[in-house]
Amino acid sequence: MTTYGGMGAETIVMLELARRASGDTTGGSITTNRIGLLCNTIDVSTNKQSIPFPVPFSGLAAGESKTIALDFGTAQKTLSITGILMPQQIVKQKGTGESITIDLTAHEVAQLLHSYVDSSFLHEDQNLSKLIVLIPSKANTDFEARSGTTGKSDSELPLIPFTWANRDYDVPKYSFGNTPFPDVFASTTDEIEGITGFIDTFTTNLVGTDYPSIPFNLTFTHASTGVSDFINRVT
């Protein structure tokens, strides 16, 4: 199978377990405590939570009514993904212990994911707390061209994880608590920023004509996992 970025990634979309997201995996490969997804479509939705408020009597004087938008600085961010599950090699590691590697059928990968979605945030070896979607990038955080990207096709460009972060160039000086713009994914030892949150729904279709692959779709909601990460670090 083709690898991406020369880093051994066989897919550019991965689900990450809380065990790794909480920083409790050491010396692992890119696939350790992650499950790769082969995707057909990825729908990204950003739903701005601004409330329109019509101004009373504004149309009487000017002949044109006015509406004020109350911007509370909130938005709901989700990703809807369709694709197929294939037989896959799974690498699991608990903390600093030895990792285990096992080949699973597509049916076993489907069962594994359903069981993980059914778990709670208290079980870091089961809880899928991050979605990683790697995208090609030409510009760095200052809107400067990345070295060696001139004239390159998208398939030849370095990869960065998709996030809702703004580049530093756009961030005002008085801003605080903003998510840093992600760096280029350059090494299997690099941790990947990704999108934290949870899987709302996960559906698989067992269709005989698709054997041995299994079609799936899932919805992932971006949310903070700070509480679960803190609990997992101290337990």
WOLINCOR-V462577 format. One record per pair of residues at least 24 apart in sequence whose C-alpha atoms are under 10 Angstrom apart, sorted by the first residue. I is the first residue (numbers start at 0). J is the second residue. If there is no record, write none. Layout:
i=I j=J
i=I j=J
//
This chain:
i=3 j=133
i=3 j=154
i=3 j=155
i=3 j=156
i=3 j=157
i=3 j=158
i=4 j=133
i=4 j=135
i=4 j=154
i=4 j=155
i=4 j=156
i=4 j=157
i=4 j=158
i=4 j=159
i=4 j=183
i=4 j=184
i=4 j=185
i=4 j=186
i=5 j=155
i=5 j=157
i=5 j=185
i=5 j=186
i=5 j=187
i=6 j=184
i=6 j=185
i=6 j=186
i=6 j=187
i=6 j=188
i=7 j=186
i=7 j=187
i=8 j=35
i=8 j=187
i=9 j=35
i=9 j=36
i=9 j=37
i=10 j=34
i=10 j=35
i=10 j=36
i=10 j=37
i=10 j=38
i=10 j=132
i=10 j=133
i=11 j=35
i=11 j=36
i=11 j=37
i=11 j=38
i=11 j=131
i=11 j=132
i=11 j=133
i=11 j=134
i=11 j=158
i=11 j=160
i=12 j=36
i=12 j=37
i=12 j=38
i=12 j=41
i=12 j=80
i=12 j=130
i=12 j=131
i=12 j=132
i=12 j=133
i=12 j=134
i=12 j=160
i=12 j=193
i=13 j=37
i=13 j=129
i=13 j=130
i=13 j=131
i=13 j=132
i=13 j=133
i=13 j=193
i=14 j=112
i=14 j=126
i=14 j=127
i=14 j=128
i=14 j=129
i=14 j=130
i=14 j=131
i=14 j=132
i=14 j=193
i=14 j=194
i=14 j=198
i=15 j=124
i=15 j=125
i=15 j=126
i=15 j=127
i=15 j=128
i=15 j=129
i=15 j=130
i=15 j=131
i=15 j=191
i=15 j=193
i=15 j=194
i=15 j=195
i=16 j=91
i=16 j=115
i=16 j=122
i=16 j=123
i=16 j=124
i=16 j=125
i=16 j=126
i=16 j=127
i=16 j=128
i=16 j=129
i=16 j=130
i=17 j=120
i=17 j=121
i=17 j=122
i=17 j=123
i=17 j=124
i=17 j=125
i=17 j=126
i=17 j=127
i=17 j=128
i=17 j=129
i=17 j=195
i=17 j=224
i=17 j=227
i=17 j=228
i=17 j=231
i=18 j=91
i=18 j=92
i=18 j=93
i=18 j=94
i=18 j=122
i=18 j=123
i=18 j=124
i=18 j=125
i=18 j=126
i=18 j=127
i=18 j=128
i=18 j=228
i=18 j=231
i=18 j=232
i=19 j=91
i=19 j=92
i=19 j=93
i=19 j=94
i=19 j=123
i=19 j=124
i=19 j=127
i=19 j=128
i=19 j=129
i=19 j=190
i=19 j=228
i=20 j=123
i=20 j=127
i=20 j=128
i=20 j=129
i=20 j=190
i=20 j=191
i=20 j=192
i=20 j=193
i=20 j=195
i=20 j=224
i=20 j=228
i=20 j=231
i=21 j=123
i=21 j=128
i=21 j=224
i=21 j=225
i=21 j=227
i=21 j=228
i=21 j=229
i=21 j=230
i=21 j=231
i=21 j=232
i=22 j=94
i=22 j=190
i=22 j=228
i=22 j=231
i=22 j=232
i=23 j=92
i=23 j=93
i=23 j=94
i=23 j=95
i=23 j=123
i=23 j=228
i=23 j=231
i=23 j=232
i=24 j=91
i=24 j=92
i=24 j=93
i=24 j=94
i=24 j=95
i=24 j=96
i=24 j=98
i=24 j=190
i=25 j=92
i=25 j=93
i=25 j=94
i=25 j=95
i=25 j=96
i=25 j=97
i=25 j=188
i=26 j=92
i=26 j=95
i=26 j=98
i=26 j=187
i=26 j=188
i=26 j=189
i=27 j=90
i=27 j=91
i=27 j=92
i=27 j=95
i=27 j=97
i=27 j=98
i=27 j=187
i=27 j=188
i=27 j=189
i=27 j=190
i=28 j=90
i=28 j=98
i=28 j=186
i=28 j=187
i=28 j=188
i=28 j=189
i=29 j=90
i=29 j=186
i=29 j=187
i=29 j=188
i=29 j=189
i=29 j=190
i=29 j=191
i=30 j=88
i=30 j=89
i=30 j=90
i=30 j=91
i=30 j=187
i=31 j=89
i=31 j=90
i=31 j=91
i=31 j=92
i=31 j=98
i=31 j=99
i=31 j=100
i=31 j=187
i=32 j=89
i=32 j=90
i=32 j=91
i=32 j=92
i=32 j=93
i=32 j=98
i=32 j=124
i=32 j=125
i=32 j=127
i=33 j=89
i=33 j=90
i=33 j=91
i=33 j=127
i=33 j=129
i=33 j=130
i=33 j=131
i=34 j=87
i=34 j=88
i=34 j=89
i=34 j=90
i=34 j=91
i=34 j=108
i=34 j=111
i=34 j=112
i=34 j=127
i=34 j=130
i=35 j=84
i=35 j=85
i=35 j=87
i=35 j=88
i=35 j=89
i=35 j=108
i=35 j=131
i=36 j=80
i=36 j=81
i=36 j=82
i=36 j=83
i=36 j=84
i=36 j=85
i=36 j=87
i=36 j=131
i=36 j=132
i=36 j=215
i=37 j=80
i=37 j=81
i=37 j=82
i=37 j=83
i=37 j=84
i=37 j=85
i=37 j=214
i=37 j=215
i=38 j=80
i=38 j=81
i=38 j=82
i=38 j=83
i=38 j=84
i=38 j=214
i=38 j=215
i=38 j=216
i=39 j=80
i=39 j=81
i=39 j=82
i=39 j=83
i=39 j=214
i=39 j=215
i=39 j=216
i=40 j=79
i=40 j=80
i=40 j=81
i=40 j=82
i=40 j=216
i=41 j=78
i=41 j=79
i=41 j=80
i=41 j=81
i=41 j=82
i=41 j=132
i=41 j=216
i=41 j=217
i=41 j=218
i=42 j=77
i=42 j=78
i=42 j=79
i=42 j=80
i=42 j=81
i=42 j=218
i=43 j=76
i=43 j=77
i=43 j=78
i=43 j=79
i=43 j=80
i=43 j=218
i=43 j=219
i=44 j=74
i=44 j=75
i=44 j=76
i=44 j=77
i=44 j=78
i=44 j=79
i=44 j=220
i=45 j=74
i=45 j=75
i=45 j=76
i=45 j=77
i=45 j=78
i=45 j=163
i=45 j=221
i=46 j=73
i=46 j=74
i=46 j=75
i=46 j=76
i=46 j=77
i=47 j=71
i=47 j=72
i=47 j=73
i=47 j=74
i=47 j=75
i=47 j=76
i=48 j=72
i=48 j=73
i=48 j=74
i=48 j=75
i=49 j=73
i=49 j=74
i=75 j=220
i=75 j=221
i=75 j=222
i=76 j=163
i=76 j=196
i=76 j=219
i=76 j=220
i=76 j=221
i=76 j=222
i=77 j=194
i=77 j=196
i=77 j=197
i=77 j=198
i=77 j=199
i=77 j=218
i=77 j=219
i=77 j=220
i=77 j=221
i=77 j=222
i=78 j=130
i=78 j=194
i=78 j=198
i=78 j=217
i=78 j=218
i=78 j=219
i=78 j=220
i=78 j=221
i=79 j=198
i=79 j=199
i=79 j=200
i=79 j=201
i=79 j=216
i=79 j=217
i=79 j=218
i=79 j=219
i=79 j=220
i=80 j=201
i=80 j=215
i=80 j=216
i=80 j=217
i=80 j=218
i=80 j=219
i=81 j=201
i=81 j=202
i=81 j=203
i=81 j=214
i=81 j=215
i=81 j=216
i=81 j=217
i=81 j=218
i=82 j=203
i=82 j=212
i=82 j=213
i=82 j=214
i=82 j=215
i=82 j=216
i=82 j=217
i=83 j=109
i=83 j=203
i=83 j=204
i=83 j=209
i=83 j=211
i=83 j=212
i=83 j=213
i=83 j=214
i=83 j=215
i=83 j=216
i=84 j=108
i=84 j=109
i=84 j=203
i=84 j=211
i=84 j=212
i=84 j=213
i=84 j=214
i=84 j=215
i=85 j=109
i=85 j=210
i=85 j=211
i=85 j=212
i=85 j=213
i=85 j=214
i=86 j=211
i=86 j=212
i=86 j=213
i=91 j=124
i=92 j=124
i=93 j=123
i=93 j=124
i=94 j=124
i=104 j=211
i=104 j=212
i=104 j=213
i=105 j=210
i=105 j=211
i=105 j=212
i=105 j=213
i=105 j=214
i=106 j=203
i=106 j=205
i=106 j=210
i=106 j=211
i=106 j=212
i=106 j=213
i=108 j=213
i=109 j=201
i=109 j=202
i=109 j=203
i=109 j=204
i=109 j=205
i=109 j=213
i=109 j=214
i=109 j=215
i=110 j=203
i=112 j=201
i=112 j=202
i=112 j=203
i=113 j=200
i=113 j=201
i=113 j=202
i=113 j=203
i=115 j=198
i=116 j=197
i=116 j=198
i=116 j=199
i=116 j=200
i=116 j=201
i=117 j=198
i=117 j=200
i=117 j=201
i=119 j=227
i=120 j=197
i=120 j=224
i=120 j=226
i=120 j=227
i=120 j=228
i=120 j=230
i=120 j=231
i=121 j=226
i=121 j=227
i=121 j=228
i=121 j=230
i=121 j=231
i=121 j=234
i=122 j=227
i=122 j=230
i=122 j=231
i=123 j=227
i=123 j=228
i=123 j=230
i=123 j=231
i=123 j=232
i=124 j=231
i=126 j=197
i=126 j=198
i=126 j=227
i=127 j=195
i=127 j=196
i=127 j=197
i=127 j=198
i=128 j=193
i=128 j=194
i=128 j=195
i=128 j=196
i=128 j=197
i=128 j=198
i=128 j=219
i=128 j=221
i=128 j=222
i=128 j=223
i=128 j=224
i=128 j=227
i=128 j=228
i=129 j=191
i=129 j=192
i=129 j=193
i=129 j=194
i=129 j=195
i=129 j=196
i=129 j=197
i=129 j=198
i=129 j=219
i=129 j=220
i=129 j=221
i=129 j=222
i=129 j=223
i=129 j=224
i=130 j=160
i=130 j=161
i=130 j=162
i=130 j=191
i=130 j=192
i=130 j=193
i=130 j=194
i=130 j=195
i=130 j=196
i=130 j=197
i=130 j=198
i=130 j=219
i=130 j=220
i=130 j=221
i=131 j=159
i=131 j=160
i=131 j=161
i=131 j=162
i=131 j=191
i=131 j=192
i=131 j=193
i=131 j=194
i=131 j=195
i=132 j=158
i=132 j=159
i=132 j=160
i=132 j=161
i=132 j=162
i=132 j=191
i=132 j=192
i=132 j=193
i=132 j=194
i=133 j=157
i=133 j=158
i=133 j=159
i=133 j=160
i=133 j=161
i=133 j=162
i=133 j=183
i=133 j=184
i=133 j=191
i=133 j=193
i=134 j=158
i=134 j=159
i=134 j=160
i=134 j=161
i=134 j=162
i=134 j=183
i=134 j=184
i=135 j=159
i=135 j=160
i=135 j=161
i=135 j=183
i=136 j=160
i=136 j=182
i=136 j=183
i=138 j=166
i=139 j=166
i=139 j=167
i=139 j=168
i=139 j=180
i=139 j=181
i=139 j=182
i=139 j=183
i=140 j=164
i=140 j=165
i=140 j=166
i=140 j=167
i=140 j=168
i=140 j=169
i=140 j=179
i=140 j=180
i=140 j=181
i=140 j=182
i=141 j=166
i=141 j=167
i=141 j=168
i=141 j=169
i=141 j=180
i=142 j=166
i=142 j=167
i=142 j=168
i=142 j=169
i=143 j=168
i=145 j=183
i=156 j=183
i=157 j=182
i=157 j=183
i=157 j=184
i=157 j=185
i=158 j=182
i=158 j=183
i=158 j=184
i=158 j=185
i=159 j=183
i=159 j=184
i=159 j=185
i=159 j=191
i=159 j=192
i=159 j=193
i=160 j=184
i=160 j=191
i=160 j=192
i=160 j=193
i=160 j=194
i=161 j=192
i=161 j=193
i=161 j=194
i=162 j=192
i=162 j=193
i=162 j=194
i=162 j=195
i=162 j=221
i=163 j=193
i=163 j=194
i=163 j=221
i=194 j=219
i=194 j=220
i=194 j=221
i=194 j=222
i=194 j=223
i=195 j=219
i=195 j=220
i=195 j=221
i=195 j=222
i=195 j=223
i=195 j=224
i=195 j=225
i=196 j=220
i=196 j=221
i=196 j=222
i=196 j=223
i=196 j=224
i=196 j=225
i=197 j=221
i=197 j=222
i=197 j=223
i=197 j=224
//
